[in-house]
Amino acid sequence: MQEYDRCIEQCDNAIAAGRETGAYDFIKMGKAIARKGLALFKQGKLEESLAAYDLALLENNSYDIKEARKKVEKAKQEAEALAY
């Protein structure tokens, strides 16, 4: 649907709700932050996306999140090479 701003807003709401409630789930929190990172990546905000993936890895150190972060890192390196 490519509604990335709405996705980021929903992820921020989920993250805030997860931190406010007493039932904190690290896996779900990591997924929400990783989804925000993906939306930022799709918008072309590579630095912010990497920061979001780093936070997601702190919450849930899963293989999927690591691979997604590698993809963003590779895209960032390619963009820097083209800019050079």
C-alpha positions in Angstrom: 0.0 0.0 0.0 3.1 2.2 0.4 1.7 4.3 3.3 5.1 4.5 5.0 4.3 7.5 7.1 1.2 5.8 8.5 3.2 2.7 9.2 5.8 4.6 11.1 3.1 6.3 13.1 1.5 3.0 14.0 4.8 1.4 14.9 5.6 4.4 17.2 2.2 3.9 18.8 2.8 0.2 19.3 6.3 0.9 20.8 4.9 3.5 23.2 2.0 1.2 24.2 4.3 -1.7 24.8 6.5 0.4 27.1 3.6 1.8 29.1 2.0 -1.5 29.9 3.4 -3.9 32.4 3.4 -6.8 29.9 6.6 -6.1 28.0 7.3 -8.5 25.2 10.8 -8.2 23.7 10.1 -10.2 20.6 7.0 -8.1 19.6 8.8 -4.9 20.5 11.7 -5.9 18.2 9.3 -6.7 15.4 7.6 -3.4 15.7 10.9 -1.5 15.7 12.1 -3.6 12.7 8.9 -2.8 10.8 9.5 0.9 11.4 13.1 0.4 10.1 11.7 -1.2 7.0 9.3 1.7 6.4 12.2 4.2 6.8 14.3 2.2 4.4 11.5 2.2 1.8 11.4 6.0 2.2 15.1 6.2 1.6 16.0 7.3 5.1 19.0 4.9 5.5 20.6 6.4 8.6 17.3 6.4 10.5 16.6 2.9 9.3 19.9 1.6 10.5 19.3 3.2 13.9 15.9 1.6 14.1 17.3 -1.8 13.2 20.0 -1.4 15.9 17.3 -0.8 18.5 15.4 -3.8 17.2 18.4 -6.0 17.6 18.7 -4.9 21.2 15.2 -6.0 21.8 15.2 -9.2 19.7 18.5 -10.5 18.3 16.9 -12.5 15.5 18.3 -13.7 12.2 15.6 -11.9 10.2 16.4 -8.5 11.7 20.1 -9.0 11.2 19.6 -9.8 7.5 17.3 -6.8 7.0 20.0 -4.6 8.7 22.6 -6.0 6.3 20.4 -5.2 3.3 20.1 -1.5 4.5 23.8 -1.3 5.2 24.6 -2.6 1.7 22.2 -0.1 0.1 23.8 2.7 2.1 27.3 1.7 0.9 26.0 1.6 -2.7 24.5 5.1 -2.3 27.7 6.4 -0.9 29.7 4.9 -3.7 27.4 6.5 -6.3 27.6 9.8 -4.5 31.4 9.7 -4.6 
